[in-house]
């Protein structure tokens, strides 16, 4: 509420109104924020869940989660391939769906291997969404606002990342952890729905003239 008032009263301030109002920009920020929330929420609980499942300590849990962390490298390569065939919105929908599945796997299963697998899925969603949406941002705003858009989108993603652990921690004191994680899955699910409702926007970059080969 306060942020909305600030944007209206200072349209050229920290969050320029012309950027926030650009078609698709807020959607991209919300999608990224929900995916980040799912990832960081799982990352917050996964180590303790592995400790409970194995009877080990933090070091063992950390070692078991190394393969999940390594999946971020694979996600980057895979996303690079997918963006050549699909739109950014379509890829982000797939990454949000991957995050939903990962969160639910961690919520439902109690063994260490499913927890690691579920965490790995959220890692892929997180790493992929960060790359796709930050690269998508420049096409949603005017040329002079591209750096600002990328910075604001990164900020919105990080904000969502803080909401995930807060959601799980707050609910865990009221309901069982699996229920808290199931509620967490609703966030990337909302991002998935939002991704599916988006349509490619017109490219704001100058296009070469068909007859003279110069920008129009």
ZADO-1210 file (C-alpha; in nm, 4 decimals, padded with zeros to 6 digits):
<atoms>
<atom x="00.0000" y="00.0000" z="00.0000" code="UNK" pos="1"/>
<atom x="00.2777" y="00.2381" z="00.0963" code="UNK" pos="2"/>
<atom x="00.4760" y="00.1344" z="-00.2100" code="UNK" pos="3"/>
<atom x="00.1770" y="00.2056" z="-00.4343" code="UNK" pos="4"/>
<atom x="00.1408" y="00.5518" z="-00.2824" code="UNK" pos="5"/>
<atom x="00.5125" y="00.6165" z="-00.3315" code="UNK" pos="6"/>
<atom x="00.4996" y="00.5169" z="-00.6991" code="UNK" pos="7"/>
<atom x="00.1994" y="00.7420" z="-00.7601" code="UNK" pos="8"/>
<atom x="00.3463" y="01.0408" z="-00.5775" code="UNK" pos="9"/>
<atom x="00.6994" y="01.0025" z="-00.7202" code="UNK" pos="10"/>
<atom x="00.6573" y="00.8588" z="-01.0710" code="UNK" pos="11"/>
<atom x="01.0283" y="00.8966" z="-01.1575" code="UNK" pos="12"/>
<atom x="01.1668" y="00.7725" z="-00.8265" code="UNK" pos="13"/>
<atom x="01.3217" y="00.4414" z="-00.7220" code="UNK" pos="14"/>
<atom x="01.0394" y="00.2484" z="-00.8918" code="UNK" pos="15"/>
<atom x="00.9432" y="00.4509" z="-01.2026" code="UNK" pos="16"/>
<atom x="00.5721" y="00.4308" z="-01.2731" code="UNK" pos="17"/>
<atom x="00.6311" y="00.3926" z="-01.6470" code="UNK" pos="18"/>
<atom x="00.8299" y="00.0732" z="-01.5769" code="UNK" pos="19"/>
<atom x="00.5835" y="-00.0714" z="-01.3273" code="UNK" pos="20"/>
<atom x="00.2947" y="00.0077" z="-01.5626" code="UNK" pos="21"/>
<atom x="00.4600" y="-00.1549" z="-01.8658" code="UNK" pos="22"/>
<atom x="00.2531" y="-00.4436" z="-01.9938" code="UNK" pos="23"/>
<atom x="00.3801" y="-00.7704" z="-01.8518" code="UNK" pos="24"/>
<atom x="00.6368" y="-00.6247" z="-01.6119" code="UNK" pos="25"/>
<atom x="00.4440" y="-00.6774" z="-01.2886" code="UNK" pos="26"/>
<atom x="00.3434" y="-01.0247" z="-01.4089" code="UNK" pos="27"/>
<atom x="00.7091" y="-01.1146" z="-01.4635" code="UNK" pos="28"/>
<atom x="00.7984" y="-00.9872" z="-01.1171" code="UNK" pos="29"/>
<atom x="00.5158" y="-01.1787" z="-00.9513" code="UNK" pos="30"/>
<atom x="00.6012" y="-01.5004" z="-01.1356" code="UNK" pos="31"/>
<atom x="00.9654" y="-01.4733" z="-01.0346" code="UNK" pos="32"/>
<atom x="00.8717" y="-01.3876" z="-00.6776" code="UNK" pos="33"/>
<atom x="00.6448" y="-01.6912" z="-00.6412" code="UNK" pos="34"/>
<atom x="00.9066" y="-01.9279" z="-00.7833" code="UNK" pos="35"/>
<atom x="01.1717" y="-01.7823" z="-00.5532" code="UNK" pos="36"/>
<atom x="00.9300" y="-01.8195" z="-00.2599" code="UNK" pos="37"/>
<atom x="00.8891" y="-02.1892" z="-00.3360" code="UNK" pos="38"/>
<atom x="01.2633" y="-02.2449" z="-00.3642" code="UNK" pos="39"/>
<atom x="01.3673" y="-02.0575" z="-00.0511" code="UNK" pos="40"/>
<atom x="01.0782" y="-02.2018" z="00.1488" code="UNK" pos="41"/>
<atom x="01.1954" y="-02.5547" z="00.0664" code="UNK" pos="42"/>
<atom x="01.5594" y="-02.4620" z="00.1243" code="UNK" pos="43"/>
<atom x="01.4605" y="-02.3357" z="00.4690" code="UNK" pos="44"/>
<atom x="01.3053" y="-02.6674" z="00.5744" code="UNK" pos="45"/>
<atom x="01.4886" y="-02.9319" z="00.3703" code="UNK" pos="46"/>
<atom x="01.8026" y="-02.9621" z="00.5909" code="UNK" pos="47"/>
<atom x="01.6020" y="-03.0202" z="00.9101" code="UNK" pos="48"/>
<atom x="01.3723" y="-03.2663" z="00.7312" code="UNK" pos="49"/>
<atom x="01.6739" y="-03.4637" z="00.6099" code="UNK" pos="50"/>
<atom x="01.8176" y="-03.4635" z="00.9595" code="UNK" pos="51"/>
<atom x="01.4919" y="-03.6060" z="01.0932" code="UNK" pos="52"/>
<atom x="01.4797" y="-03.8685" z="00.8186" code="UNK" pos="53"/>
<atom x="01.8397" y="-03.9871" z="00.8572" code="UNK" pos="54"/>
<atom x="01.9077" y="-03.9180" z="01.2224" code="UNK" pos="55"/>
<atom x="02.2230" y="-03.7367" z="01.1123" code="UNK" pos="56"/>
<atom x="02.3440" y="-03.3831" z="01.1650" code="UNK" pos="57"/>
<atom x="02.3724" y="-03.0644" z="00.9604" code="UNK" pos="58"/>
<atom x="02.6890" y="-03.1806" z="00.7838" code="UNK" pos="59"/>
<atom x="02.5239" y="-03.4962" z="00.6518" code="UNK" pos="60"/>
<atom x="02.2207" y="-03.2972" z="00.5404" code="UNK" pos="61"/>
<atom x="02.4453" y="-03.0502" z="00.3595" code="UNK" pos="62"/>
<atom x="02.6330" y="-03.3262" z="00.1793" code="UNK" pos="63"/>
<atom x="02.3084" y="-03.4902" z="00.0674" code="UNK" pos="64"/>
<atom x="02.1860" y="-03.1585" z="-00.0729" code="UNK" pos="65"/>
<atom x="02.4976" y="-03.1013" z="-00.2870" code="UNK" pos="66"/>
<atom x="02.3502" y="-03.2867" z="-00.5896" code="UNK" pos="67"/>
<atom x="02.0410" y="-03.0669" z="-00.5654" code="UNK" pos="68"/>
<atom x="02.2567" y="-02.7549" z="-00.5728" code="UNK" pos="69"/>
<atom x="02.4460" y="-02.8881" z="-00.8744" code="UNK" pos="70"/>
<atom x="02.1198" y="-02.9012" z="-01.0676" code="UNK" pos="71"/>
<atom x="02.1359" y="-02.5236" z="-01.1083" code="UNK" pos="72"/>
<atom x="02.4084" y="-02.5716" z="-01.3699" code="UNK" pos="73"/>
<atom x="02.1944" y="-02.8164" z="-01.5657" code="UNK" pos="74"/>
<atom x="01.8964" y="-02.5840" z="-01.5385" code="UNK" pos="75"/>
<atom x="02.0916" y="-02.2996" z="-01.6950" code="UNK" pos="76"/>
<atom x="02.1885" y="-02.5127" z="-01.9945" code="UNK" pos="77"/>
<atom x="01.8398" y="-02.6522" z="-02.0392" code="UNK" pos="78"/>
<atom x="01.6749" y="-02.3102" z="-02.0206" code="UNK" pos="79"/>
<atom x="01.9134" y="-02.1798" z="-02.2842" code="UNK" pos="80"/>
<atom x="01.7917" y="-02.4531" z="-02.5181" code="UNK" pos="81"/>
<atom x="01.4239" y="-02.4075" z="-02.4372" code="UNK" pos="82"/>
<atom x="01.4219" y="-02.0307" z="-02.4920" code="UNK" pos="83"/>
<atom x="01.5208" y="-02.0926" z="-02.8533" code="UNK" pos="84"/>
<atom x="01.1999" y="-02.2910" z="-02.9064" code="UNK" pos="85"/>
<atom x="00.9464" y="-02.1369" z="-02.6666" code="UNK" pos="86"/>
<atom x="00.8531" y="-01.7902" z="-02.5435" code="UNK" pos="87"/>
<atom x="00.9792" y="-01.6633" z="-02.2098" code="UNK" pos="88"/>
<atom x="00.6273" y="-01.6889" z="-02.0659" code="UNK" pos="89"/>
<atom x="00.5981" y="-02.0535" z="-02.1711" code="UNK" pos="90"/>
<atom x="00.9340" y="-02.1420" z="-02.0209" code="UNK" pos="91"/>
<atom x="00.8506" y="-01.9584" z="-01.6987" code="UNK" pos="92"/>
<atom x="00.5240" y="-02.1563" z="-01.6783" code="UNK" pos="93"/>
<atom x="00.7204" y="-02.4793" z="-01.7001" code="UNK" pos="94"/>
<atom x="00.9650" y="-02.3634" z="-01.4337" code="UNK" pos="95"/>
<atom x="00.6810" y="-02.2599" z="-01.2023" code="UNK" pos="96"/>
<atom x="00.5204" y="-02.6027" z="-01.2525" code="UNK" pos="97"/>
<atom x="00.8534" y="-02.7680" z="-01.1719" code="UNK" pos="98"/>
<atom x="00.8709" y="-02.5672" z="-00.8499" code="UNK" pos="99"/>
<atom x="00.5158" y="-02.6652" z="-00.7513" code="UNK" pos="100"/>
<atom x="00.6001" y="-03.0335" z="-00.7986" code="UNK" pos="101"/>
<atom x="00.9237" y="-02.9961" z="-00.6030" code="UNK" pos="102"/>
<atom x="00.7527" y="-02.8306" z="-00.3067" code="UNK" pos="103"/>
<atom x="00.4795" y="-03.0967" z="-00.2989" code="UNK" pos="104"/>
<atom x="00.7346" y="-03.3802" z="-00.3150" code="UNK" pos="105"/>
<atom x="00.9114" y="-03.2400" z="-00.0100" code="UNK" pos="106"/>
<atom x="00.5739" y="-03.1925" z="00.1625" code="UNK" pos="107"/>
<atom x="00.4434" y="-03.5437" z="00.0951" code="UNK" pos="108"/>
<atom x="00.7440" y="-03.7739" z="00.1229" code="UNK" pos="109"/>
<atom x="00.9605" y="-03.8201" z="00.4311" code="UNK" pos="110"/>
<atom x="01.2595" y="-04.0123" z="00.2980" code="UNK" pos="111"/>
<atom x="01.5899" y="-03.8301" z="00.2376" code="UNK" pos="112"/>
<atom x="01.6036" y="-03.9152" z="-00.1335" code="UNK" pos="113"/>
<atom x="01.2583" y="-03.7696" z="-00.2183" code="UNK" pos="114"/>
<atom x="01.3451" y="-03.4587" z="-00.0178" code="UNK" pos="115"/>
<atom x="01.6664" y="-03.4151" z="-00.2166" code="UNK" pos="116"/>
<atom x="01.4799" y="-03.4754" z="-00.5436" code="UNK" pos="117"/>
<atom x="01.2095" y="-03.2258" z="-00.4507" code="UNK" pos="118"/>
<atom x="01.4719" y="-02.9693" z="-00.3522" code="UNK" pos="119"/>
<atom x="01.6516" y="-03.0281" z="-00.6825" code="UNK" pos="120"/>
<atom x="01.3315" y="-02.9528" z="-00.8731" code="UNK" pos="121"/>
<atom x="01.2903" y="-02.6222" z="-00.6896" code="UNK" pos="122"/>
<atom x="01.6562" y="-02.5413" z="-00.7570" code="UNK" pos="123"/>
<atom x="01.5932" y="-02.5900" z="-01.1292" code="UNK" pos="124"/>
<atom x="01.2852" y="-02.3681" z="-01.1119" code="UNK" pos="125"/>
<atom x="01.4739" y="-02.0984" z="-00.9229" code="UNK" pos="126"/>
<atom x="01.7831" y="-02.0951" z="-01.1444" code="UNK" pos="127"/>
<atom x="01.5838" y="-02.1110" z="-01.4652" code="UNK" pos="128"/>
<atom x="01.3305" y="-01.8445" z="-01.3686" code="UNK" pos="129"/>
<atom x="01.6035" y="-01.6039" z="-01.2683" code="UNK" pos="130"/>
<atom x="01.7663" y="-01.6315" z="-01.6096" code="UNK" pos="131"/>
<atom x="01.4473" y="-01.6308" z="-01.8160" code="UNK" pos="132"/>
<atom x="01.2652" y="-01.3453" z="-01.6459" code="UNK" pos="133"/>
<atom x="01.5636" y="-01.1123" z="-01.6121" code="UNK" pos="134"/>
<atom x="01.6317" y="-01.1635" z="-01.9829" code="UNK" pos="135"/>
<atom x="01.2637" y="-01.1093" z="-02.0595" code="UNK" pos="136"/>
<atom x="01.2456" y="-00.7780" z="-01.8724" code="UNK" pos="137"/>
<atom x="01.4197" y="-00.5612" z="-02.1374" code="UNK" pos="138"/>
<atom x="01.1562" y="-00.6572" z="-02.3966" code="UNK" pos="139"/>
<atom x="00.8763" y="-00.5336" z="-02.1694" code="UNK" pos="140"/>
<atom x="00.9936" y="-00.1735" z="-02.1320" code="UNK" pos="141"/>
<atom x="01.1366" y="00.1097" z="-02.3388" code="UNK" pos="142"/>
<atom x="01.5043" y="00.0913" z="-02.4326" code="UNK" pos="143"/>
<atom x="01.6145" y="00.3563" z="-02.1796" code="UNK" pos="144"/>
<atom x="01.4442" y="00.1674" z="-01.8961" code="UNK" pos="145"/>
<atom x="01.5950" y="-00.1760" z="-01.9554" code="UNK" pos="146"/>
<atom x="01.8621" y="-00.1601" z="-01.6840" code="UNK" pos="147"/>
<atom x="01.6086" y="-00.0257" z="-01.4362" code="UNK" pos="148"/>
<atom x="01.3630" y="-00.3015" z="-01.5255" code="UNK" pos="149"/>
<atom x="01.6210" y="-00.5748" z="-01.4715" code="UNK" pos="150"/>
<atom x="01.7202" y="-00.4290" z="-01.1363" code="UNK" pos="151"/>
<atom x="01.3604" y="-00.3971" z="-01.0183" code="UNK" pos="152"/>
<atom x="01.2773" y="-00.7473" z="-01.1356" code="UNK" pos="153"/>
<atom x="01.5736" y="-00.8846" z="-00.9406" code="UNK" pos="154"/>
<atom x="01.4475" y="-00.6939" z="-00.6361" code="UNK" pos="155"/>
<atom x="01.0974" y="-00.8404" z="-00.6740" code="UNK" pos="156"/>
<atom x="01.2408" y="-01.1895" z="-00.7074" code="UNK" pos="157"/>
<atom x="01.4440" y="-01.1462" z="-00.3886" code="UNK" pos="158"/>
<atom x="01.1370" y="-01.0114" z="-00.2093" code="UNK" pos="159"/>
<atom x="00.9478" y="-01.3257" z="-00.3021" code="UNK" pos="160"/>
<atom x="01.2411" y="-01.5302" z="-00.1783" code="UNK" pos="161"/>
<atom x="01.1959" y="-01.3783" z="00.1652" code="UNK" pos="162"/>
<atom x="00.8242" y="-01.4514" z="00.1698" code="UNK" pos="163"/>
<atom x="00.8782" y="-01.8267" z="00.1213" code="UNK" pos="164"/>
<atom x="01.0703" y="-01.9015" z="00.4434" code="UNK" pos="165"/>
<atom x="00.8506" y="-01.6581" z="00.6365" code="UNK" pos="166"/>
<atom x="00.5413" y="-01.8463" z="00.5189" code="UNK" pos="167"/>
<atom x="00.6790" y="-02.1867" z="00.6152" code="UNK" pos="168"/>
<atom x="00.8195" y="-02.0684" z="00.9479" code="UNK" pos="169"/>
<atom x="00.4998" y="-01.8877" z="01.0427" code="UNK" pos="170"/>
<atom x="00.2688" y="-02.1733" z="00.9511" code="UNK" pos="171"/>
<atom x="00.4897" y="-02.4422" z="01.1058" code="UNK" pos="172"/>
<atom x="00.4019" y="-02.3097" z="01.4494" code="UNK" pos="173"/>
<atom x="00.0322" y="-02.3580" z="01.3753" code="UNK" pos="174"/>
<atom x="00.0053" y="-02.6593" z="01.1440" code="UNK" pos="175"/>
<atom x="00.2284" y="-02.9604" z="01.0660" code="UNK" pos="176"/>
<atom x="00.5252" y="-02.8927" z="00.8383" code="UNK" pos="177"/>
<atom x="00.3779" y="-03.0899" z="00.5422" code="UNK" pos="178"/>
<atom x="00.0685" y="-02.8696" z="00.5547" code="UNK" pos="179"/>
<atom x="00.2832" y="-02.5562" z="00.5701" code="UNK" pos="180"/>
<atom x="00.4756" y="-02.6724" z="00.2631" code="UNK" pos="181"/>
<atom x="00.1533" y="-02.7578" z="00.0816" code="UNK" pos="182"/>
<atom x="00.0336" y="-02.4020" z="00.1433" code="UNK" pos="183"/>
<atom x="00.3706" y="-02.2777" z="00.0165" code="UNK" pos="184"/>
<atom x="00.3103" y="-02.4667" z="-00.3100" code="UNK" pos="185"/>
<atom x="00.0144" y="-02.2352" z="-00.3744" code="UNK" pos="186"/>
<atom x="00.2577" y="-01.9487" z="-00.4413" code="UNK" pos="187"/>
<atom x="00.4418" y="-02.0985" z="-00.7417" code="UNK" pos="188"/>
<atom x="00.1061" y="-02.2409" z="-00.8527" code="UNK" pos="189"/>
<atom x="-00.0191" y="-01.8832" z="-00.8750" code="UNK" pos="190"/>
<atom x="00.2927" y="-01.8012" z="-01.0769" code="UNK" pos="191"/>
<atom x="00.2141" y="-02.0904" z="-01.3107" code="UNK" pos="192"/>
<atom x="-00.1408" y="-01.9659" z="-01.3692" code="UNK" pos="193"/>
<atom x="-00.0133" y="-01.6139" z="-01.4291" code="UNK" pos="194"/>
<atom x="00.2450" y="-01.7408" z="-01.6798" code="UNK" pos="195"/>
<atom x="-00.0199" y="-01.9318" z="-01.8734" code="UNK" pos="196"/>
<atom x="-00.2380" y="-01.6225" z="-01.9060" code="UNK" pos="197"/>
<atom x="00.0374" y="-01.4085" z="-02.0569" code="UNK" pos="198"/>
<atom x="00.0824" y="-01.3548" z="-02.4293" code="UNK" pos="199"/>
<atom x="00.3987" y="-01.2451" z="-02.6082" code="UNK" pos="200"/>
<atom x="00.4177" y="-00.8654" z="-02.6249" code="UNK" pos="201"/>
<atom x="00.5355" y="-00.6651" z="-02.9225" code="UNK" pos="202"/>
<atom x="00.9106" y="-00.6390" z="-02.9412" code="UNK" pos="203"/>
<atom x="01.0149" y="-00.2855" z="-02.8463" code="UNK" pos="204"/>
<atom x="01.3467" y="-00.3058" z="-03.0272" code="UNK" pos="205"/>
<atom x="01.3769" y="-00.1334" z="-03.3673" code="UNK" pos="206"/>
<atom x="01.3134" y="-00.3772" z="-03.6511" code="UNK" pos="207"/>
<atom x="01.5127" y="-00.3688" z="-03.9753" code="UNK" pos="208"/>
<atom x="01.3266" y="-00.2259" z="-04.2735" code="UNK" pos="209"/>
<atom x="01.2291" y="-00.5041" z="-04.5102" code="UNK" pos="210"/>
<atom x="01.3471" y="-00.3124" z="-04.8170" code="UNK" pos="211"/>
<atom x="01.6370" y="-00.1061" z="-04.6954" code="UNK" pos="212"/>
<atom x="01.7654" y="-00.3173" z="-04.4077" code="UNK" pos="213"/>
<atom x="01.7729" y="-00.0177" z="-04.1723" code="UNK" pos="214"/>
<atom x="01.5883" y="00.0237" z="-03.8396" code="UNK" pos="215"/>
<atom x="01.2367" y="00.1642" z="-03.8704" code="UNK" pos="216"/>
</atoms>
